[in-house]
Amino acid sequence: MGIIGWIILGLLAGAIAKVLLPGRDPGGLIGTTLIGIAGAFVGGWISAQFFDRPVEKQFFDLTTWGAAIGGSFVLLVLYRILFGHSRD
């Protein structure tokens, strides 16, 4: 899967993570989108490095989606913890 595939996966994973963790985000839609893209990359890397579950090269692989959604969710939680009180 190429870089465009990972970006699209990240956008979708960020949206799913946002549904799982509703509420106001400090960065709004753009911040959540960027966190989703970064979460897809981070989740895939963590899955390959630490859990010995390398993500497949196919877009519709369940492991790839789980890693991307998990990474997006974790980054979204960390983002809210670090920057959550900057927006009133």
C-alpha positions in Angstrom: 0.0 0.0 0.0 1.4 3.3 -1.0 1.6 6.7 0.8 -1.8 7.7 -0.7 -3.4 4.6 0.7 -2.0 5.2 4.1 -3.3 8.8 4.0 -6.8 7.7 3.0 -6.6 5.0 5.7 -5.5 7.6 8.2 -8.4 9.9 7.3 -10.9 7.0 7.8 -9.2 5.8 11.0 -9.2 9.3 12.4 -12.9 9.6 11.7 -13.6 6.3 13.4 -11.4 7.2 16.4 -13.3 10.5 16.7 -16.6 8.6 16.8 -15.2 6.3 19.5 -14.1 9.4 21.5 -16.6 12.2 20.9 -16.3 15.7 22.2 -14.5 18.9 21.3 -11.0 18.6 20.1 -8.5 21.5 20.6 -7.5 21.4 16.9 -10.9 21.0 15.3 -11.4 19.1 12.1 -8.0 19.7 10.6 -6.2 18.7 13.8 -8.3 15.5 14.1 -7.6 14.7 10.5 -3.8 15.1 10.9 -3.9 13.0 14.1 -5.7 10.3 12.1 -3.1 10.2 9.4 -0.3 10.2 12.0 -2.1 7.5 14.0 -2.3 5.3 11.0 1.5 5.5 10.5 2.2 5.1 14.2 -0.2 2.2 14.7 1.3 0.4 11.7 4.8 0.9 13.0 4.0 -0.2 16.5 2.2 -3.3 15.2 5.2 -4.3 13.1 7.9 -3.5 15.7 6.5 -4.6 19.0 3.7 -7.1 18.3 5.3 -8.9 15.5 2.2 -8.3 13.4 3.4 -6.4 10.3 0.7 -4.7 8.4 -0.2 -6.2 5.1 0.1 -4.5 1.8 -3.6 -4.8 1.3 -6.0 -1.9 2.1 -8.8 -4.1 3.4 -6.7 -6.1 5.9 -8.2 -6.2 9.4 -4.9 -6.0 11.2 -4.0 -2.9 9.2 -7.3 -1.2 10.1 -7.0 -2.2 13.8 -3.5 -0.8 14.0 -4.5 2.5 12.3 -7.6 3.0 14.4 -5.7 2.1 17.6 -2.9 4.5 16.7 -5.4 7.3 15.9 -7.3 6.7 19.1 -4.1 6.8 21.3 -2.8 10.0 19.6 -6.2 11.6 19.9 -6.3 10.9 23.7 -2.8 12.2 24.1 -3.6 15.3 22.1 -6.6 16.0 24.3 -4.6 15.4 27.5 -1.7 17.7 26.4 -3.7 20.5 24.6 -7.3 20.0 25.8 -7.6 23.1 28.0 -6.2 25.5 25.4 -9.7 26.0 23.8 -12.5 27.5 25.9 
